[in-house]
Amino acid sequence: MVPLQKLLGKEDRFYELLEASAVQACQSVRALRRFMTSINPGDRLDDFVAARRNGKSVTAEISHLLCTSPVTALEREDVEALSNSIYKIPKTAEKIAERVLLAPKHMEGLRLDSHVAGIEQAAETLLQMVKELRGGAGIQRIKTLNEKLQSIEGEMDKALNELVRGLYNAVENPGRVVFLKDIYELLEKVTDRCRDAGNVINQIALKGT
């Protein structure tokens, strides 16, 4: 089977688009960090909307190219899976901000700086993996980055599970409990999306060996 990199070429439009999509994912997570640092009920979500729309545009172009370019069935599935996984990151980040603005009072006294920083690290690691794939990095380099991404995702799961544990044992407003559980689960989904995309990249790299 011909590896995706050899079939498409190092400077192929697919690689440019996948990297552009990963950049939008990072932009959305950075916007989330800024948003969570100082939540204001009157905040607008322009940065999130822009990242999502740009990501959607890139994803649509990838889908169009997949329909018009000579890519084998398996490789087509790889590109589509990677594109869709990356696109879900800005969508989920925007959803977090939307949910927070529904009841920002429930965020009072809650610090999620380290959790959001972990998400940002995951997105940046994913972007690096896409760049390495485009540059023709060997499987070992991709594997190392993927292991780092899996580790970040695992640590985030543990940290967020502790937050959820606290909710189950809390005696407070039931509405706040439901609200915070929703926010925690969405935060976890962002790192899950990064993990999924990283796994696809790792699979692509393995096929090229």
Summary of the structure (lengths in Angstrom):
residues: 209
radius of gyration: 18.3
end to end distance: 10.5
largest distance: 59.3
contacts: 687
relative contact order: 0.16
helix: 83%
strand: 0%
